[in-house]
């Protein structure tokens, strides 16, 4: 009887995962073809890829006449520079790059678990990752988050396979950090594992990390006239909130409660100095702590994607433990929990409701095409909260991140007077904003001076997906 229950659970899981994976594939195809941004960061990153491809320094120190935020290290930007040169500004290549990273993460999860549980069982964590609801949103966003997670897991995979490959492990960790600077969980887990089990090797790893991270950082800082340090360190000193951070982490953990519980159960099983899987007992909680960057002003759930990958991995490793120790009841219980988890994933979480509903309908495509033609035909420069629209229509951009511009100006970090004077002198032929500023009041991506200048010198010409403001007579 127990065997029948076991196989029935496996069949049900396989069916639900297949349906979810088909849905994931359909969503990726649907969203890849949309030629406009889905969220503001996509447009900002695309603008910086365009600048880099044209030979401009995206890490130049901020000046009153120019604000290019350049918040990420160069690996993802550099990877997209060649397609930008060959094909012009397009969201497609960056989204394909993110999707490739999502698939690579799935393959790495499979590889790690296959060494312990066999190749068929390893399909479970690999599929859980791609089937998870957040991947419907972040699986092909033009953002570097998934590249950082993929490089981090690749480093862990190489280290797990052969601890003598410290140079390659360190190189992959460095690539993770140079994709997104908050990718700290993997190198910390590796360093702690070595300190506890192979202290001499720990210092070799630390040496390689120092060379592969510090030397490129020093060179980049020198080449950018100290701008790289400003963009990577000073720029991220925006207000940080523990409540915001813990809220994002709690959202991800609560929605994936079975994966989180399985990973929590795994940690004490392997968190012993001599245990061969100590690495994973350290990595899972460090991945949770690594979501701290989401507490920075403007942080969102993309900061928790490495944690999501870690708990998919933790679930697979707990499954492997039930197989190795012949814990049949525990394995059946785990499969039952995962079945409930999958069934609950059809519920849309409140914290992703807008993103999941943000689909490229034919009507939206048509209206965005009309706005794009309007912007492209405008003889004067245009500024907008939709930076991606400006990039794809070839508009010149000296200011590319409204949210951080406004916050930096209000904190006294950046002199906004030149930008505000541009508005006051009506040198923008149009300003496109996502709403009616007369009705909504000042948003957090406009400083008081910016907001007052737009209200005083511009008026709504017409309302659409973006509100079009023209200079007042």
N, C-alpha and C positions, 0 to 999 in steps of 0.2 A: 504493500500500500504506500509506504514511504517513497519507494522508487517512482511510482506513478505520480505522486504529488510533485516530486522533484522535477520530472520531465515535463509535467504540465506547466509548472512555473517557468521553465526554460522556454517552452514553446510560446507562452503568453508574452514573455519578455522579448523574444525574437520578433514576434508580430508587432508589438507596440514600437520597438526600436526601428523596425523597417518602415513603419508608417511615418515616424518622426523624421527619419533620414530622408525619405522621399519629400517630405515637407520642407526640410532644410534645403535640399537641392532645388526645389521649385522656387523657394524664396530667394536663393542666391541668383538664379537665372533672372528672376523678375527685377531684382534690385541692381544687378550689374549694368543693365542697359539704360538706366536713367542718367541723363547727362548733366544733372544738377546735384547740388549738395544735399545730403540728408541732415547733417548737423553742422554747426558753424566751424568746428575744428577741421572738417574735411576741406572746406574752402580755404581756411588759413594755411593748412599744410600744402595744398595744391599751389597756392600763391608763392610759397617759399620754395617749392620744387622748381617753379618757373623762374624765379630769381636766380636760384643756384645754377640752373641749366644755361642761363644767359651770362653766367660768370660773375654774378653779384655776390657780395659777402652777406649772407643772411644772419651772421652773428656779429655784425658791426655794432659798436656801442650806440645806444639810443641817442637821438638828437631831436630838437624841436621840429625839424623838417622831415623826420623819418621815424616811423615806428614799425619795424618788422619784428614780430615777437620771437620767432625761431626758438620755440621752447624745448625742442627735442634734439638729441644728438644726431650726427650726420648719416648713420648707416641707411636708414629708410629713405631719407631725402636723396642720397647718392644713388640708391638702387633705381629710383624713379627718374633720375635726371636724363638718362639716355632715351627712354620712351618719350619724355617731354620734348627732347631735341628732335626726334624723328617724326613724331606724330602730332606735336602741339599739345596744348593743355586739355586734358581729359581725365575724368575720374576713373575711367575703366581700368587703367594699368595699376593704379594704387589699390583699387578694390580687388583685382586679381591677385596682387601681391599679398594682401591680407588673407584672402581665401586660401592661397597656397600655404601660408603659415598655419592656418587653422587645420588644414589637412595634414600638414607635417606634425603638428602636435598630436593629432589622433594616431598617426603612425608611430610616434615615439612612445606614447602611452602603451600601444600594443606591444612594442618591442620590449619595454621594461617588464611588463607583466608576463609576456610570453616566456621569458627566461625562468619564471617561477611557477607559472600555472599551465603552460602549454599554449599553443597558438590559437586554439578555438576559444578557450576561456578568456584569452586576452582581448578578444573582440568586444567583450562587454565594456570595459572602461573606455576603449577607443570609440565605441558607438555612443556611450553616455555623453562623452564630450561633445560630439557633433549634434547629438539629439537635444542637448540642453537648450532651454528657451533663450538665454542671453546670446547664444551663437546665431540665432535668427537675426539679431540686430548687429552684433559685432563681427560676425563671420566674414564680412567683406567691406567693412568700413575703411575708408582711406585714412588709416591711423597706424602708428607703429606698435601698438600694444601687443598684438599677436606675434609680431616678429621678435619682440623681447622675450615672450614666453617660449617661443619655439627654440631660440638660441639657448635659453636657460635649461630647458628640458634636454636639448642635445648635449649640453655640457654634462648634465647629470647622467645621461645614458652612456657617454664615453667613459666617464669616471667609474660608473657601475660595472662596465664591461672589463676595464683594465685600468687599475689605479696607477700604473706606470706611465700612462699617457697624460701627464700633468700639464705639459705645454698645450696640447690640444684642448684639454679641459679648460685651462685658463683662457685660451684664445676664444672659445665659445662663450665663456662667461663675459669676457670683454666685449664681444659682439652684442651680447644681450644688453649690457650696460650702455653701449653706444647706439642701441636702438631706442632704449628708454632708460633714463638714469635711475629709476626706482627699482630696477631688476637686481635686487640684492640678495634675495632668499637663496638662490642656488649657490653662489660663491660662499655665502656664510655657512650653509649646510655642509658643503664640501670641506671648508676650512675647519669647522668644528669636528667633523668626522675624523679628519686626519690628525688633529690635535689629540683626540682621545685614543686613536688606534695606531697611528703612524706619525709621531711627533716630528721626526726628521723630514719626512715628506711634506708635512704641513708648511715648513719654511721654504721649501722649494716651490710649492704652489704659490705661497705669498710673494715670493720673488718674481715669479712669472707674471702674476697679477699686477704687481707694481710696475713692471716693465711695459706690459701690454695696455695698461690703463693710464698710468701717469705720463709716460713719454708721449703718446699721441695727444693727451690733454695739453701738455706743455707746448707742443708744436702748434696745435690748433689755436691755443690762446695767443701765441706769438704771432701767427699769421693773421689773426683777426683783431690785432691791436687790443688785446685783453677783452675783446667782446665775447669770446667763447665762455670765459668764466662768468661774465655778467649774465649771459643768457642761461647757463646751466645752473648757477648757484644763486646769485642775487635775485634774478628774475622770479625764482620760485619761493621767495621769502614772503609771499602773500599770507594773509591771516589763515591760520590753521585751527581747525576745530576738532577736538576729540569726539564731540557729539556727532558731527558730520561723518567722520571716519567710521566710528562704531555703527552708525546707522547704515552705511553702505555695506559694511561687513555682515551685519545682522540680516539685511535684506537678502544677500546672496546665500548665507548659511541657512536661513529659515526656508527659503524656497527650495533649497537642495538638502533638506534636513536628513534624508536617508544617507546621502553621500557624506555629509558632515559627521553624522553619527558613526558611520563605518570607519572613517578616517580617524575619528577620536578614539575608537576602540583599537585601531591598529597601533597608535603611538605607544601606549604602555607595553605592548607585546614585543616591540623591537627597540625600545629606548633603553638599551643596556650597552655598556661600553664594548663588550666583546661580540655583540650580535652582528651578523653579517649585513643586516638590513638597517643598521643604526642610521644610515644616511637618510632614509625615508622617514624615520621617526623624528628627525630634526627638520627635514624639509617641509613637512605638512604644517606644523605650527609657525615656522618662519615664513611660509607663503601667506599665512593669515596675517602675521604682523606686517608683511610687506605691502599690505593694502593701505598702510598709513598715509601714502601720498594722496589718497582720495579725500583726506581731511582738509587739504588745501582748498582755498576758495575756488569754486568752479569745478571741483572734483566730481566725478560721476562713477557709475558702476563699472566702466571699463578698467578702472584701477583694481578691480577684484578678479580679473580674468585669470591671473596666475593662481589665485586661491581656488578658483573653480577647476582648473586643470589639476591642481594638487589633490583635491578631494575626489576627483574621478580616479586619479592614480591610487590614492589611499584605499578607495573601494576595491579596486582591482587587486591590490596587494593583500587586503584582508581576505578576499576570495581565495587568493593563492595560499594563504595561511590555513584556511579551512581544508584545502585540498592536501597540503603537506602533512598536516596533523590529523587528517581523517576526521574532521569535526563535521559530521553529516548534518546534525541538527542546526549547528551554527550556519552552515552553508544554506540550508533550506530557509532558515529565518532571514538571512541576508537577501536571498532571491525574492522572498515574499515582500520584504521591505522595499526593494527596488521596483517591484511590480506596482506597489501602491504609489511610490514616488513618480513613476512614469505616468500613471493614470492622472495624478494631480498636476502634471505639467501642462495639461490642456487648459488649465485655468491661467488666465493672463494676470501676472503680478502687477499691482498698481504702479510700481516704480519703473515698469517698462511699457505701460499701456500706450503712452503717446508714441514711443519709438516703434512699437509693433504695428500701430495703426498708421504709421507714416509711410504709406505705400504710393508708388508712382502710378496713379490712375491716369487714364487717357486725358481726362479733363485737366488734371494738374499739369500734365506734360504740355498740353496746348497752351495753357495760361502762362507757364514758364517760358515757352517758346516766344510768346508775344512780348513778354518782358525782356527777354534776351535781345530781340530785334530792336526794341525801344532803346536799350542801353547801347547796343552796337552802332545804332544810327546817330547817337548823340554826339555832336561835334565837340562839346566841352567834356572835361573829366566828370566822372560819376563816382559817388561814394555810396556805400550800402552796408547794412548789417549782414547781407548775403555776399560774403567775399568771393565765394565760388562763382557767382554770376558775373562778377567783374573780371575774374581770371579767364573764364571761358569765352568772354566777349572781347578780350584783348585790352581791357582798360588798364592804364598805368596805375600802379599802386605804391603809394609811399606810406600808407597807414593801413595795417592789415588785421588788426585784432581789437575790435571795439571794446570788448569786455575788459581785457587787461589794460588797454589804453586808459579807459575811464578809471579803473581802480588805481593804476599807477599814478595818474594825475591827482586823484583825491588823496593819495598817501604822500604826495609830494616828491615822488621818485622821478617823474617825467614832466617836462615843461610843455604844457598843451597849448600855449598861446599861439604858436604859428598855425596849428591845426584849427583852432577856434577862429582865428583871423581869416583863414581860407573860407570858412562857412560865412562869416560876417560880410566878407567882400563878395559873396555869391559867385565864387570861382568854380563851384560845382554846378554843372548844368542841371543835374538832378541829384536828389538824395533818395535812395530807396530804403525804407525801414519796414520791419515786419508787422507794424501795427500803427494805430492812430495815437500819436503822442499827445494830442489834445485831450483824449479820453482816458488813456491809461496812466498818465503821469510819467515821471522820469523813471526809465528802466535802469537796471544796475550796470548796463553797458554804455551809458552816457553819463558823463560828469555833469554837475549843475551848469557849468559854463557851456558845454557842448549842447545840452538840452535847451538852454535859454537861447543860444544862437540859432538853432534850427527853428524853434518856435517863432523867433522874432523876424528872421530873414527868409524863411521858406514856408510855403503853404501846400496843403494836399492838392495835387492835381487830379488824381483819381485813385480809387481803392481797388486793390487786387490781392493776389497772394502776398505781394509786397506793396506797401503804400508808397505811392510816388509823390515826392515833394519837389516842387519847382520854386525857383526864386520868386519872391514877392516883387511886384512892380514898384 
